[in-house]
Amino acid sequence: MSVLFDQVSFVRNSGTVLDSVSFELPPGASLAIMGGNGSGKSTVLNLIYGINWKSSGHITVLGRSYGQCRLATVQAEIGFLQPQVFGQLSQTNLTAADLIMSGIQGTLGLYRDPNAAEREQLEKLVTQNSLQTMRHKPWSVLSNGEKLKLLFIRSQIRTPRLFLLDEATASLDYQAVDEFYASLEKLHMERKAAFVLAIHKLDEVPDWVDYFLALKQGRVLFFGQRSAVINADHLQELYDIPPGRAAQLAALLTKQQPAL
């Protein structure tokens, strides 16, 4: 399994954020996590990456059981595409080039001088991805689109088997969103990499997403493949919206015409 949650709960400040969440994502599959604000979508991603630690239950990522493996070994195989969270975790004075170098070295910051081979790899990545104009810019002044581009480049350096995305396209225009998801689809098809996406706008769910996990108040409302779980009744219950709107959203996700 790419990801396995078995009765996972997460409690923070005496409040239950996730309550007995269970799901299994097969190797190379893709998952969209749905739900309203505060439903626990981002928490699932943070638990997968190891930013947060479960309060109870069992988590297995890329075949390794958390609590019985070295977390850094698992994280090295995960593409971390969450600009807001990354900015909180990494060193604050990194430039764009420093960020790419940290990916080459496999750390969240720079803790040693790069060797000749690492410097050569950096220059190749800068040239291949047209980063010359932003290479010396600090992370703090980059636009969200630039940050996402850098994290996407960085995430591919070690050929990850799993990618995590949380509101990754929130500040991008429609053309940029389409181009970004096209790049992800190419990775998904060519490398057979698994993806877990926290979805906030249903019109941005890529067609190639296989599985859907719906969370409501920290609990699983439904989980399964698109054809089995996406329907108007489920979406109406998930988002507390009128039947007509739920039918429109279901039609959008299943590429069917809504019933009149």
VENDA-V257314 format. One line per field, one symbol per residue. ss: DSSP state (~ for helix, > for strand, _ for the rest). burial: b if it has 16 or more other ideal C-beta (glycine too) atoms within 10 Angstrom, else e. A space follows every 10 residues. Layout:
# VENDA-V257314
ss: ???
burial: ???
This chain:
# VENDA-V257314
ss: __>>>>>>>> >>__>>>>>> >>>>>____> >>>>______ ~~~~~~~~~_ _____>>>>> >__>>_____ ~~~~~__>>> >_~~~~~~~_ ____>~~~~~ ~~~~~_____ _____~~~~~ ~~~~~~~~__ _______>~~ ~__~~~~~~~ ~~~~~_____ _>>>>>____ ___~~~~~~~ ~~~~~~~~~~ ~__>>>>>__ _~~~______ >>>>>>__>> >>>>>~~~~_ _~~~~~~~~_ __~~~~~~~~ ~~~~______
burial: ebbbbeebbb eeeeeebbbe bebebeebbb bbbbbeeebb bbbbbbbbbb bbebeebebb bbeeebeeee eeebbebbbb bbbebbeeeb eeebbbbbbb bbbbbeebeb eeebeeeeee bbeebbeeee beebbebebe ebeeebbbbb bbbbbbbeeb bbbbbbbbbe ebeeeebeeb beebbebbee eebbbbbbbb ebebbbeebb bbbbbbebbb bbbeebeebb ebebbbebbe eeeeebbbbb eebeeeeeee
